[in-house]
């Protein structure tokens, strides 16, 4: 077979960068250090120009509410992605835990919050076990868990549940000064995860196994355990996001949050986090979340058709992933293969 | 001492390698494990439903309902064998179905009226173009296929709703409906026959062409394939192009079966096609698996779903069971493959 194939074409081991592309890649290399921050400011500027409503207190407040929910979800997704996986189950887990909290809050009060977080954690544990001990690729494992979580959400109740209990609703309505409580919860989550990644040994392992799981294993990193922790944390955070969303919508509903896994991945990717794992900044990922939501918000304010928004989102994700990947490939030609 | 130790381990290693390469017929069941899983499932279904399952009318229903996913799963299998994934197959199928239905419709629709053969051709070309975009981007950028096809999926869904204004296509050419309802020999539905034809086409492409060999080579080890002279980007272009055409065919079969297509239809197509491929035992790491496995995967999921329907299991619980089947089947397949290799 191989003799046949050598005649097909000359082996192309990699093209040598030509003059202009090298200049471009050096330029992009310098830019990429602050490209996310630049994009953030650019989007704020576009919003400011495109709509007088963009920077009103009302709009910023509602943006922060949305950002808190997607942001908490994106923190979990970030943890899984830097450790070399994906979590496609987060949207379904939001629906499941929203249902759990909505159903249990009238009897249990605030206990329903840890209950929902624990339910999310269980789903994460399932993903983690499937990926590590089942050796199933993350994509398919979390797809299976997506099906399970969605099915369980409908089993908890196949109709939406209206929340009348004020304890949960207060989470959404309360604010500290001008800042809504949910945004503060989001900031606390960011601070805790940031400290965890920077200050603990387990935290550094996340990057190690995402960068190269084999070397990490040989260096004595408990790869399976770290992977499971990543998925459990992602599940717990999806559980928290589920409660926040139930508080915001005043109800739990089993069919909601379809496609949120894609939103959370998009947010993290726009924030410059490598989809191959091992690198990316948490704070930039959070900026990515804000950029993603602001773009949607601006399109809404500018009355862009919802279908066109879908198209633009797809193009945006593609551009956000393809362009840095191409630049990186140009820069690393000769250093790596495949 | 050191030297002899290292040579000994080398000899051992090569013995192991030889053992791994030899087929261990004793440990494998004839026809593969999944065939026996399917048969066991059928026996279970027969017992649990007291024979209702085995009635010809029920069996043809199972096959009839599998035909669309059956063709879609072949599209997915091409991408998976090439160590990729195609998340856009479901959206492509529905878009093509809408175009074919709209163009062949006697009433006004979002596309100009075309005679039926041209309408079908338009649907297939649409699938090919979408697949080519996926293939081009997958071949030319190092971005994972699932992110690329995820983006094209979002774009296709957006464009579909945009051009159709979210309204359904109701009146395709009567011939299409006639095809969907036709029973060959009074028993076998025509869409099932179409499924068989495309199983055959998929088999020929994968096993009897140079392209098929290259596809397996790229899926198995892309670097090795490139170094031995395979034009990897072109193979990927062909692979996703084929997947796009097969997806369009699945869409046309869906149109023939239902007669009405909504832009919001086919929401479960993407996951169902991946589930079928995974359950059938095609390696999600690429390069390993046969068309036969895809068919078995589709049938196993269809029989399980039919059994749950007959037993009155709620639709919602079925989603959870399907998720569990995926996990168990993929985990078991990987274990078996590993056991065989060792």
Interface residues (C-beta under 8 A of the other chain):
Chain A: X1 X2 X4 X5 X6 X7 X8 X9 X10 X11 X12 X13 X130 X134 X135 X136 X137 X139 X140 X141 X143 X144 X145 X146 X147 X148 X149 X150 X151 X152 X154 X155 X158 X254 X262 X265 X269 X275 X276 X305 X306 X307 X308 X309 X310 X311 X312 X313 X314 X315 X317 X318 X321 X322 X325 X326 X328 X329 X337 X338
Chain B: X85 X137 X141 X142 X143 X144 X146 X147 X148 X150 X151 X152 X153 X154 X155 X157 X158 X159 X161 X162 X166 X210 X213 X214 X217 X222 X223 X225 X226 X227 X228 X229 X230 X231 X271 X274 X275 X278 X284 X285 X314 X315 X316 X317 X318 X319 X320 X321 X322 X323 X324 X326 X327 X330 X331 X334 X335 X338
